Amino acid sequence: MAHVPSGTETESDPQPPFERGRGPGTDGARSTRTWAVILAACAGQFLVVLDVSVVNVALPSMRTDLGLSTTGLQWVLNAYSIAFAGFMLLGGRAADIFGRKLMFLTGLGVFTAASLAGGLAQEGWQLLAARAVQGLGAAVLAPATLTILTAAVPAGPARTRAIATWAAVGAGGGAAGGLVGGVLTDLLSWRWVLLINVPAGALVLVAAVVWLTESRAKEARRRLDLPGAVLVTGGLAVLAYGIVQTEQSGWGAAVTLVPLLGGLLLLGAFLAVEARTREPLMPLRLFRVRAVSGANAGMLVTGSASFAMWFFMTVYAQNVLGYTPLEAGLALIPSSLSVVLGSKLAPLLMRRIGARHVAVLGAFVGSVGFGWQSMMTADGTFLRTILGPGILMMAGAGLAMTPLAALATGSAAPGEAGLVSGLVNTSRTMGGAIGLAILSTVAAARTSHGTGATALTEGYALAFRTGSGLLLVAAVLMAFWLPRHSDT
């Protein structure tokens, strides 16, 4: 496998983390330890992705209980997503420098503690602050999950299967958010959409302490690039803030344009600093590797459509078809299962036709599903307007995500695995934020502030047609950009 040139930086120990410090064991014992590591990493990823969407159906209850305004409700979602996107690269690089296990435990600990604080919040500002800290913990945790997984499994088909599991679990977390949130809100209260993370987080923490061992980049003297960290974190956070403002104020408003331009300027300054510093947070040479640059571009564009799908399917089911939050969550279970199936099918196809072709196929299948969904009507049925297109859309997403993650991480030097993992997660998260903002604006423009079932359906349908076009662009982009040959 071709690696990115990285000078003298290597892993401090070439053994995978589940074997270090242990004597020789049987193949069965090693396999058990490997899957324990994979389970811990995937559980962490599931939690952070779940919390992107799990609060959606609980928002009305939060408004009633805490007296939140409409803007305040929006920031229950935005506080998490902005902190998550803004700190991801920093979290990935910190994992390489300070240790993957340490960052995994730190991120999960912060995430779990913030979930407890949010679940016990008595004022609106307390909930918003807790959601922001949750996002910070998630940004530290998420890159470490993929790095730990790729370090635990040797390169080849076994690693590809492990990455497929990670991708399926992550996608399943986003898909399960509506169902989990609906069940907890209906049966208990909105507080449990956050409090459920406390026992789950504690269990994963214990498993991680037992099964994971430390690994980091070899050069202990390497320090974190603080100017670069401040610029990229600030740039991504300000850019994400501008993007979420589009849903409320539109693209032409000053409150949208100022942060968008400010974020782009900060990111430009970040690139200038990285090009000149001796020990950059993100070596720009990474983007000269087609597998890294192409996979991240593909992740950005495919994520822009697939993340928005869950939002529009949920609001269509509730606002047009009259489903309850719980019924809407149950209706999307087949779609959730299809993304898992697509992710697990991808490694088999990758061995036969190659990672590039599988990624392109996934984007094309998703585009067909989005096109089908765009034919939705105000009197649609479950089979015609939810089940069929939902399965195609999410199966395509699962097929695309696995080869993209495998190509990007497989081309990284060991000492930069955390950084590339953070970059992959950042591309997917920022793609989702950008896509939701664009497609929401498209839907609102077509609806023209109408609230009737027909007007809403026309807006949602146009959003899905636009998403179909985005996925076709992604398919063409990946066909020409991704490397033609890979041993992933």
Secondary structure, DSSP 4 states (H G I P E B T S, - for coil): ------TT--BS-SS-TTTTT-----HHHHHHHHHHHHHHHHHHHHHHHHHHHTTGGGHHHHHHHH---HHHHHHHHHHHHHHHHHTHHHHHHHHHHH-HHHHHHHHHHHHHHHHHHHHT--SHHHHHHHHHHHHHHHHHHHHHHHHHHHHHS-TTHHHHHHHHHHHHHHHHHHHHHHHHHHHHHHHT-TTHHHHTHHHHHHHHHHHHHHH-----BS-TT----HHHHHHHHHHHHHHHHHHHHHHHH-TTSHHHHHHHHHHHHHHHHHHHHHHH-SS-SS-GGGGGSHHHHHHHHHHHHHHHHHHHHHHHHHHIIIIIS---HHHHHHHTHHHHHHHHHHHHHHHHHHHHH-HHHHHHHHHHHHHHHHHHHTT--TT--HIIIIIHHHHHHHHHHHHHHHHHHHHHHHTS-GGGHHHHHHHHHHHHHHHHHHHHHHHHHHHHHHHTT--SHHHHHHHHHHHHHHHHHHHHHHHHHHHHHS-S----
